[in-house]
Amino acid sequence: MRHSPGRDIFLRALGKSEENNPFPDFTMREVRPGDVIVLCSDGLWSALIEDQIAHIVSTRPSQQACEELVRLANEVGGDENISVIILSFSQIYHDSEGVHIQSR
């Protein structure tokens, strides 16, 4: 993860500095029931090792895992923005028309 070519995907998507325009990446991946995706800031992945993150995410419900990851990153001196989102796929719906979003 630390040396992954995609490790700065969020910085590219948001713009690395005021001079840089955002450059989002669009990638399609197949997900299956049981798959988990962790999206996190460099403040989290630079503070914790990949095995720690994987263990916490695989042994706790998503909300508790997020809270624990942020707490641990802060404990080891997280001096940057520490953000994490965990996406857990329990069911996969296939819709030929795509995704529909309704606002309330």
C-alpha positions as CSV (number, residue, x, y, z in Angstrom):
1,M,0.0,0.0,0.0
2,R,2.8,2.5,0.9
3,H,4.4,2.0,-2.5
4,S,1.2,1.4,-4.5
5,P,0.9,3.4,-7.7
6,G,-2.6,4.4,-6.6
7,R,-1.5,5.7,-3.2
8,D,-2.0,9.4,-4.2
9,I,-5.3,9.0,-6.0
10,F,-7.1,11.3,-3.7
11,L,-4.5,14.1,-4.0
12,R,-4.7,13.8,-7.8
13,A,-8.6,13.8,-7.7
14,L,-8.7,16.9,-5.5
15,G,-5.7,18.7,-6.8
16,K,-2.3,18.5,-5.0
17,S,-2.0,22.3,-4.6
18,E,-3.7,25.5,-5.5
19,E,-1.8,25.5,-8.8
20,N,-2.9,22.0,-9.8
21,N,-6.3,21.2,-11.3
22,P,-8.1,18.1,-10.1
23,F,-7.3,15.0,-12.2
24,P,-9.7,12.2,-11.2
25,D,-9.1,8.6,-12.1
26,F,-12.0,6.5,-13.3
27,T,-11.6,2.8,-12.9
28,M,-14.1,0.0,-13.0
29,R,-13.6,-3.0,-10.7
30,E,-15.8,-6.0,-10.1
31,V,-17.0,-6.4,-6.5
32,R,-18.5,-9.5,-5.0
33,P,-20.5,-10.0,-1.8
34,G,-18.0,-9.9,1.1
35,D,-15.6,-7.5,-0.6
36,V,-14.4,-4.5,1.5
37,I,-12.9,-1.3,0.2
38,V,-11.0,1.0,2.5
39,L,-10.6,4.6,1.4
40,C,-8.3,6.6,3.7
41,S,-6.2,9.7,3.8
42,D,-2.4,9.6,3.9
43,G,-2.7,10.7,7.6
44,L,-4.0,7.2,8.3
45,W,-1.9,5.0,6.0
46,S,1.3,6.8,6.9
47,A,0.6,6.2,10.6
48,L,-0.4,2.6,10.6
49,I,0.9,-0.5,8.8
50,E,-1.1,-2.3,6.3
51,D,-1.5,-5.5,8.4
52,Q,-2.9,-3.4,11.3
53,I,-5.5,-1.8,9.0
54,A,-6.5,-5.1,7.4
55,H,-6.8,-6.8,10.8
56,I,-9.0,-4.1,12.3
57,V,-11.2,-3.9,9.2
58,S,-11.7,-7.6,9.0
59,T,-12.5,-8.1,12.7
60,R,-14.9,-5.2,13.4
61,P,-18.1,-3.7,12.1
62,S,-17.3,-0.8,9.7
63,Q,-18.2,2.0,12.1
64,Q,-16.1,0.6,14.9
65,A,-13.3,-0.1,12.5
66,C,-13.3,3.5,11.3
67,E,-13.3,4.8,14.9
68,E,-10.5,2.4,15.9
69,L,-8.3,3.3,12.9
70,V,-8.6,7.0,13.5
71,R,-8.0,6.6,17.3
72,L,-4.8,4.5,16.6
73,A,-3.5,6.9,14.0
74,N,-4.0,9.8,16.4
75,E,-2.2,7.8,19.2
76,V,0.9,7.3,17.1
77,G,1.1,11.0,16.5
78,G,-1.1,11.5,13.5
79,D,-0.1,15.0,12.5
80,E,-2.1,15.1,9.3
81,N,-5.7,14.9,8.3
82,I,-6.9,11.4,9.3
83,S,-9.9,10.2,7.3
84,V,-11.3,6.8,6.5
85,I,-14.3,5.3,4.7
86,I,-15.0,1.6,4.7
87,L,-17.3,0.2,2.0
88,S,-18.6,-3.3,2.7
89,F,-20.5,-5.1,0.0
90,S,-23.0,-7.6,1.4
91,Q,-25.2,-7.8,-1.7
92,I,-24.5,-6.8,-5.3
93,Y,-27.3,-5.6,-7.5
94,H,-27.0,-5.7,-11.2
95,D,-29.1,-3.1,-13.0
96,S,-28.8,-2.6,-16.7
97,E,-29.9,1.0,-16.3
98,G,-27.2,1.9,-13.8
99,V,-27.5,3.5,-10.4
100,H,-30.4,5.7,-9.5
101,I,-30.1,8.2,-6.6
102,Q,-33.1,9.6,-4.9
103,S,-32.9,12.6,-2.6
104,R,-35.2,13.0,0.3
